[in-house]
Amino acid sequence: MHKNTNEIRAVELKPYYLRKHTEASLKTELFGHKYDAPFGISPVGLQGLIWPNAPEILARAAFKHNIPFTLSTVSTSNIERIGDLTEGSAWFQLYHPAENEIRDKIIKRVADAGYPVLVILSDVPTFGYRPRDIRNGLAMPPRMTLKNMIQILGRPEWALKTLIHGQPSFATMQPYMPKGLNMKQLGQFMNRTFSGRLNEEKIAAIRDQWKGKLVIKGIASEEDTETAIRLGLDGIIVSNHGGRQLDAGQSAIKSLNPIIEKYKGQIKIMMDSGIRTGPDIARTIASGAEFAFMGRSFMYAVAALGEQGGDHIIGSLKVQLKQVMDQVCCAKVEDLSNHII
């Protein structure tokens, strides 16, 4: 996690102060759609634990600002609700189910809701060792400790709104769940339902079924990039799952560099993991990525500001990125690579 951010921050940009400059534009075309900025919202599971209705707050803000919101299979709003809020412009990230029947039903729902992009996840073949989650009691069922209870009492607005809204649930998966599961049984059901490891056969079956743009998230090697191209995918998101899976792995920005050198122009190459700010977005795009995705920054904003969090953070990131571009004398996002040192 720390390598992700530190090594992005090590990327330096060269400013040109004596050149003629027109106002910087953040507009970026991706998969035939012109977005208002070159960044989007990464898929995050169980978003409603951070703030009630968090995925809906962020989806509305993303639609307002014309950037992509990516709904996780294990988030707390369902496919249809987010599709309605974004008028079919959201992306959907698929955790691969163990049963093909459930996979096919989910993909059909995504298509029926008008989502243009399906993102399949590759970097959670098994859950990484996450000591922070263990310490904090993040489990199914959640482990309530004296520390957690004191923290809840210290956040009365969160506690009250969570009580009113109800217990967060895996909303997309509800049609496939047996009724009346307690939290422990729900955890066991989710473990049985998903098979994290992808292979060429599974990807090919999804490519045959999905007619929209197909992206794979979690790519960290040239070999996997080549496989994605051969299987007919439209894009990859270079990522290490925010540094939560493999501490022995490289940072996302370090994995990105050889992939860009060898495969740029053959497939859309995007990146997430470690990106927090507008300058980080600029560094990522200057390094060759065509689009940046972020998770933590958006969740922190919703945790801090609730309903106003999504609009605030997107506006802030746009201002920060435009300031960098104006400072280095870069009028178009795609020209940021001319400023990398």
N, C-alpha and C positions, 0 to 999 in steps of 0.2 A: 504493500500500500504506500509506504513512504518512498520507495524507489519510483513508483509511478509519478508522483507529484514532483519529487526532487529532480528527476531527469527531464521532465517537461520544462521545469524552470531553468534548467541549464541551457536550453535553446535560446540563442540570442538573435535579435533582429537588427539590421542596419538601417538607420534613418538617413534620409536625404533632405536637408533643410533648404537647399538653394534651388530646387527644381520647382517648376510650375505644378500646381496641384489643384485639381477640382475636388469637390466634396466626395468623400468615400461613400460607396454604396455597399450594403451588406447582402444584397439580393444574390441568391445562389440557386442555380437550377440543378435538380436531382430527380432522376427517373421521370423526366418530362414535366415536372412541376417546379415553378419558380417560388422558392421560399423567401421570406423576408430577412432571413439570417442563416448562416451556415452551421447552425447547431440545433439539436433536438433533445428530447427528454428520453433517457434510457428507461428500459423496463425495470421496475422495482417490485418485488413481491411484498404482500401484506402492507401496502401503503397506508391503509386505514389505521394501523397501529400508531403511526406518527401523528396523524390528525384525522378526525372523522371526515370521510368523503375526499380524502387527499387526491385519489386519481381523478375524480371529477373536477376538483379545483384546478389541477394541472392541465387536464384535457381542455377545459374551457379557456384557460389562459393561452395554451398553445394554439388553439383555433383562432383566438382573437389576434394573436401576433403572427399567425401564418408560419408556424414551425411544426415539425412532427412530434406528436406524443406517441410513445410506444407503450401499449398495455401488456403487462405480463400475464401469462396464464394463471399465475397464483397471486394476482392482485385482488383488491377488495371491491372492485366494480366489474360488471360483466361486459362481454363483447357488445351486446346490443345497446346498452346504456351509453357507453363511450362512443359507439358508432353514431348514435343520435346526436350527442353533444358536439361532435366534430363534423357532422354531416358527411360521414364516411371518409374522412381524411386521415384518421389515426392509423398507426401501424400496429401490428399484433405480433408478440413474441411467443413462440410455441415451445414449451417444455415437452419433449417427445413422450407421449403416453406409452405404457407397456402394451396396451391393446390397440391394434390398428383401427378397430371400430370406433373407439373414443377419439383417436386422432382424426379420423375422417369426419366425424360429426363436428368436431371443433373447427376444422378447416372450412367445412360447409357454412357454419355460422359466421365465420370471419368473412367469407366471400359474400354471403347474403347481406351482411351489414355494410358492404361496400368498401372495406379496407383495401387500399391499393398495394400494400407491402406486407409480406409475411416474413418474419424474422425467426429462424430456427436457432436454438441455443446449443452450442457445442462444448462449452468449457466447464460443465458441471457433470462429468461422468459419474462422480461421487462427490459428496459434500466434503469440502476441505476442512481441516482442523481449525476451528474458530474459537479460541479461548475466550475472547471478549463476550461472545454470545453465551458461552457456558457461565461465565462470571455473572452476567446480567440476568440469567435465568430465562433466556429466549429459547423456549422448548414447547413441545406440544404434549401435555398442557403447560402453560407458562408456570415457571417456578416462582412463587411469591415469597419474597424475603422481606425482612424488616426494612432494608435499604430501599427496595422497590416501593413498599407501602408508604414510606416517608416521602419519597419522590412524588408519588401520586398525590398525596395530601398537599404537597407544595405547588401543585399545578391544578388548582380547582376548576379553571375554565376547561382544560383538556378533559378532566375527569367527568365534569357535568355533561359536556357535549358528547363524550363517548357513551355515557350512560343513556342519554337521550337517543343517540343514533343507533345504539345496540352494538353487540359484540361483532367485531370485524370477522368476515368469513371469506372463503375462497369462492367468490360470487360466480365466476365462469364455470366452475366445476360442480355447482349445486345440482344440475339435472342428472348427474352421474353418481351422486352419493346416496347411499342408503339413508333412510330417515332415522332421526333420533340418535345420531352419533354423539357421544360425549367427546371432549377435547382429545383425550388419549386415543380413542377409536378413530377420530378424524385424522390425527397424525399418522396412525398405522395405515389408514386408507390411502392417504397421499403418498406414502412410501411405496405402497403396492402399485399405485396407479401409474407412476412415472418411471421410465427407464432412461436415465440421463445420457448414456453413451450412444452417440450417433455412429453410423457407418455409411458406406456408399449406397448400400441397398435401401436403407431408410430414407436417405436424402433423395435418391432417384424416385422413390414412390411418391414423395411429397412434390417433387418437381413435375411429375406426370399429372398430379391432381390439381395443383395450384396454377392458375392461369395468370395471376398478377406477377409483380416483381418479387423475387425470392432472394433473401439475404441470409447469410449465416454469420452469427455473432460468436466471438470467442476465438477467432483465428489468431495464431501466434507464430506461424512458421511459413516458410516458402512452400514447403511440400503440401500443406493443407490448402494454401491458396491455389496451387496448381490443380488440386483435386476439385476445388470449388468451381474453377473455370471449366474443367473437363465435364463436370456434371451439369453445366448450363445455368449456374446461378448468376444473378444479376449484380450482386454486391457482397462484400464482406465487411464486417466490423472487427477491426483488430482490437483485441481486448483481453485482459486477464481477470475479468469479473471484479474489477475494482480492487484487485490485489487480495481477494478473499479466498482464493483457491490454492495457489501454489507459490509459497514464499520463495522457493528455489528457482522460480521462473524469472524471465526478464520483465522489465517494465514494458508497458504497452508501446511507448514511443520508441524504445530500442527495437522491439519486434517489428515496428512499422517500417523502419528505414530500409532494410533489404527487400521487403515486399514491394515498396514503392519503386525501388531501383529496377526490379525485375519485371513487375506486372502492371505498372501504371498504364492506363489506356486499354488494358484487356478486360478489366472488371472494375466496377465502382469500389473504391477503397475508402472506408470511413474508420473512425477510431473512437473508443471511449476508454475510460479508466485513468484516473489521475487529473482530469481536466476540472478545474474549479472556477476559473475567472475568465473575463474577456481576453486578457493577455495570454492565458493558457490556450484559449481557442485560436488566437492568432498564431501562436507557436505551433500548434498541431496542424493547422492548415498550411503554414509555411513549410512544414516538414513533409508535405506531400499528400496528406489526407484530404479528401474532397468534402468531408462533412465531419462534425464532431458531435458526440453524444455525451450527456452528463446525467448522473443520478443524484449523488450526494447534495450538490448545490441546490437542487430543486426541493429535495426532502427537508434540508435545513431551513429553507425559506418558508415552507408550509408549516414546519414545526414552530418557527418563530412568529409568523404573522397570520397563520390560519387562512381564511378565505382570501386575503389580500396577497398571500405569499407568492402564488404563481405569477401574477401580473407584475409584482415588484421585481422578482428575480430576473424574469425575461427582459424587462425594460432595463434593468441595471446591467445585465450582460451585453445587451445591444450597445448601450452607451460606452461601456468599457472597451468593447471591440472596436467601435468606430473611433474612439480616441486614439487607440494604438495605430489604426490605419492612417488617420490624419497626421499623427506624429511622425510616422516613418515615410509619409508621402506615397501612400498606396490607395488608388482609387477603386480597385476591384478586388474582391476576395481572392479570385484565382491568381492574382499577381503577387500575393504575399510571399510566394516561394522565391521571388526575386530579391527578397530582403533578408533571407536567412544567411547567417554568418557561418 
